[in-house]
Amino acid sequence: MINIVCPHCLQTNRIPLKSSYSKANCGSCKNSLLDTKPQDVDHPTFLKHIQSNDIPVIVDFWAQWCGPCRMMAPAFESAAKSLPLKARFLKVNTENNEITASQFAIKGIPTIIAFKAGKEIDRISGALPEDQIVQWVSRLH
């Protein structure tokens, strides 16, 4: 069994561990746990995801004014689509969430950090294409 935070209502769900899922719904709000669209999160939501998910949480630290961040956004979203319930993808706007950005010493953006069990396990800086994001995340399991 693994714990998965619902991307819609933030309730933690305990689901069977499988190699792939055709359906997985939240026990609370009934929405799909397979929703892969990267969520833009605030500090409390960020903490809930990194502390309560048993799958890696992949966080893109970005800002609206950052050209490379905007260029990478579609690749980050596509990578998320290819890894349902293998990783949870989040976005943290460093302008709106200075506490989170400073807590993890974000010096340049985009920076992508992988978390597992509430701890940082890896990070990469700079814009990446989809295939490199997918390869990096796949090595984290």
C-alpha positions in Angstrom: 0.0 0.0 0.0 1.1 3.6 -0.7 -0.1 7.0 0.5 -1.1 9.4 -2.2 -2.3 13.0 -1.6 -5.3 13.9 -3.7 -4.4 16.8 -6.0 -8.0 18.2 -5.6 -8.9 18.1 -1.9 -5.4 17.3 -0.3 -6.7 14.2 1.6 -4.2 11.4 1.9 -5.4 8.2 0.3 -4.0 4.7 0.9 -4.0 2.7 -2.3 -2.5 -0.6 -3.5 0.9 -0.4 -5.0 0.7 -1.4 -8.7 3.0 -1.0 -11.7 0.3 1.0 -13.5 -3.2 2.3 -12.7 -6.3 2.5 -15.0 -8.4 4.1 -12.3 -7.8 5.5 -8.8 -10.2 7.9 -7.2 -10.0 9.9 -3.9 -12.0 8.3 -1.1 -13.0 11.8 0.1 -13.8 14.0 -3.0 -14.1 11.1 -5.5 -11.9 12.9 -8.1 -9.2 11.1 -9.9 -5.8 10.5 -8.2 -4.4 10.1 -11.7 -4.7 13.8 -12.4 -1.2 14.7 -13.5 -1.4 18.4 -14.2 1.3 20.1 -12.2 -0.3 22.2 -9.5 0.8 25.7 -8.5 1.0 25.4 -4.7 1.5 27.6 -1.7 3.8 26.7 1.2 1.2 24.7 3.3 0.1 22.7 0.2 3.7 22.1 -0.8 4.5 20.8 2.8 1.4 18.5 2.7 2.5 16.9 -0.6 6.2 16.4 0.3 5.4 15.0 3.7 2.4 12.8 2.9 3.1 11.3 -0.5 4.9 8.0 -0.7 5.8 8.7 -4.4 8.5 11.2 -5.3 7.3 14.8 -5.4 8.9 16.8 -8.2 8.8 20.5 -7.7 9.5 23.2 -10.4 10.7 26.4 -8.7 9.9 29.1 -11.2 8.8 32.8 -11.7 6.5 34.4 -14.2 9.2 36.8 -15.5 11.6 33.9 -16.2 11.8 33.1 -19.9 13.5 29.6 -19.5 10.8 28.8 -16.9 8.0 29.6 -19.3 9.8 27.6 -22.1 10.2 24.6 -19.8 6.6 24.6 -18.5 5.1 22.5 -21.4 7.9 19.9 -21.1 7.3 19.7 -17.3 3.6 19.2 -17.9 4.2 16.5 -20.5 6.6 14.7 -18.3 4.0 14.7 -15.5 1.4 13.2 -17.9 3.8 10.3 -18.7 4.3 9.4 -15.0 0.8 9.1 -13.3 1.1 7.9 -9.7 4.9 7.4 -10.3 5.5 11.0 -9.1 3.5 14.0 -8.1 4.5 17.2 -10.0 4.1 20.6 -8.4 5.1 24.2 -9.2 6.2 26.8 -6.7 6.2 30.4 -7.9 9.3 31.8 -6.1 7.8 35.4 -6.3 4.7 34.3 -4.4 6.3 31.8 -2.1 9.5 33.3 -0.9 9.5 31.2 2.3 9.6 28.0 0.3 12.2 29.3 -2.1 14.5 30.5 0.7 14.0 27.3 2.7 15.5 25.3 -0.2 18.1 27.9 -1.1 16.8 28.5 -4.6 19.5 30.6 -6.2 18.5 30.3 -9.9 15.4 29.3 -11.7 14.1 27.1 -13.1 15.3 24.6 -10.4 13.6 21.3 -10.1 13.9 19.5 -6.8 12.8 15.9 -6.0 11.5 15.1 -2.6 10.8 11.7 -0.9 9.5 11.2 2.6 9.7 15.0 3.2 13.4 15.3 2.3 15.2 16.6 -0.8 16.7 13.7 -2.7 18.0 15.4 -5.8 17.9 18.7 -7.7 18.7 20.0 -11.2 18.9 23.6 -12.3 18.1 25.0 -15.7 15.4 24.3 -18.3 15.2 20.7 -19.4 13.3 19.0 -22.3 10.6 16.5 -21.5 12.7 13.3 -22.1 15.4 14.5 -19.7 12.9 15.2 -17.0 11.3 11.8 -17.4 14.7 10.0 -17.4 15.7 11.9 -14.2 12.4 11.2 -12.4 12.5 7.5 -13.5 16.0 7.1 -11.8 14.6 8.3 -8.5 12.4 5.3 -7.8 
